[in-house]
Amino acid sequence: LDTLSLSSNKLTSLEPDVATLASLRVLRLDFNRLKALPQLHLPALQELWLAGNALTALPHSIGGCAALRYGSGCSGGWDVRSVSRGWLAPCA
């Protein structure tokens, strides 16, 4: 599985098993009701779509998603370069 689209499903949480799909490259969680994410261990992840949720922070493990090149969402957005260096925690 390399792409998982769960957009617009009114999700309030994400099953922890999703966060361990090692070959996942694209994860679309936009336009749900998520307030938090589990720790993500997704080494192949390149795109993470989060717009339209109620997230106030991202898990520190996102910094370990070395292949991440695009991220959307989280109130005012976030800088993928900061995530790849492990700097990001709060969404602002």
C-alpha positions as CSV (number, residue, x, y, z in Angstrom):
1,L,0.0,0.0,0.0
2,D,1.6,3.3,-1.1
3,T,-1.4,5.7,-1.0
4,L,-4.1,5.9,1.6
5,S,-6.9,8.5,1.2
6,L,-9.2,8.9,4.2
7,S,-10.2,12.4,3.3
8,S,-13.7,13.7,4.3
9,N,-14.7,10.8,6.5
10,K,-15.4,12.7,9.7
11,L,-12.6,10.8,11.5
12,T,-11.9,11.8,15.1
13,S,-8.9,9.6,15.5
14,L,-6.5,7.5,13.5
15,E,-5.8,3.8,14.2
16,P,-2.2,3.4,15.4
17,D,-1.7,0.6,12.8
18,V,-1.9,3.2,10.0
19,A,1.1,5.0,11.5
20,T,3.3,1.9,10.9
21,L,2.7,1.3,7.2
22,A,6.4,1.3,6.1
23,S,5.8,1.7,2.3
24,L,3.1,4.4,2.6
25,R,4.1,7.4,0.4
26,V,0.9,9.5,0.5
27,L,-1.4,9.9,3.5
28,R,-4.5,12.0,3.0
29,L,-6.3,12.8,6.2
30,D,-7.7,16.2,5.1
31,F,-11.1,17.4,6.0
32,N,-11.8,15.2,9.0
33,R,-12.2,16.0,12.7
34,L,-8.8,15.0,13.9
35,K,-7.5,16.8,17.0
36,A,-4.3,14.8,17.3
37,L,-2.2,12.2,15.5
38,P,-0.4,9.1,16.8
39,Q,3.4,8.9,16.5
40,L,4.1,8.3,12.8
41,H,6.7,5.9,11.8
42,L,6.5,6.2,8.0
43,P,10.0,6.3,6.4
44,A,8.7,6.4,2.8
45,L,6.1,9.1,3.5
46,Q,6.3,11.9,0.9
47,E,3.0,13.7,1.2
48,L,0.9,14.3,4.3
49,W,-2.5,16.1,3.8
50,L,-4.0,17.5,7.0
51,A,-6.0,20.6,6.1
52,G,-9.5,20.9,7.5
53,N,-8.8,19.3,10.8
54,A,-8.6,20.6,14.4
55,L,-5.0,19.8,14.9
56,T,-3.0,22.0,17.3
57,A,0.2,20.0,17.3
58,L,2.0,17.3,15.3
59,P,3.8,14.4,16.8
60,H,7.5,14.8,17.1
61,S,8.0,11.6,15.2
62,I,7.1,13.4,12.0
63,G,10.7,14.6,12.0
64,G,11.7,11.0,11.3
65,C,9.7,10.9,8.1
66,A,12.9,11.7,6.1
67,A,11.2,11.4,2.6
68,L,8.5,14.0,3.5
69,R,8.3,16.6,0.8
70,Y,4.8,18.1,1.1
71,G,2.6,18.8,4.1
72,S,-0.7,20.7,4.2
73,G,-2.9,21.8,7.0
74,C,-2.5,22.5,10.7
75,S,-4.2,25.9,11.1
76,G,-1.6,28.2,9.5
77,G,0.3,25.4,7.8
78,W,3.8,24.2,8.5
79,D,7.2,24.1,6.9
80,V,8.3,20.7,5.6
81,R,11.9,21.7,5.9
82,S,11.4,22.2,9.7
83,V,9.7,18.8,10.0
84,S,12.5,17.0,8.2
85,R,15.0,18.5,10.8
86,G,12.8,17.4,13.6
87,W,12.0,21.0,14.8
88,L,8.2,21.0,14.4
89,A,5.8,20.2,17.2
90,P,3.2,23.0,17.5
91,C,1.1,24.0,14.6
92,A,1.0,27.8,14.3
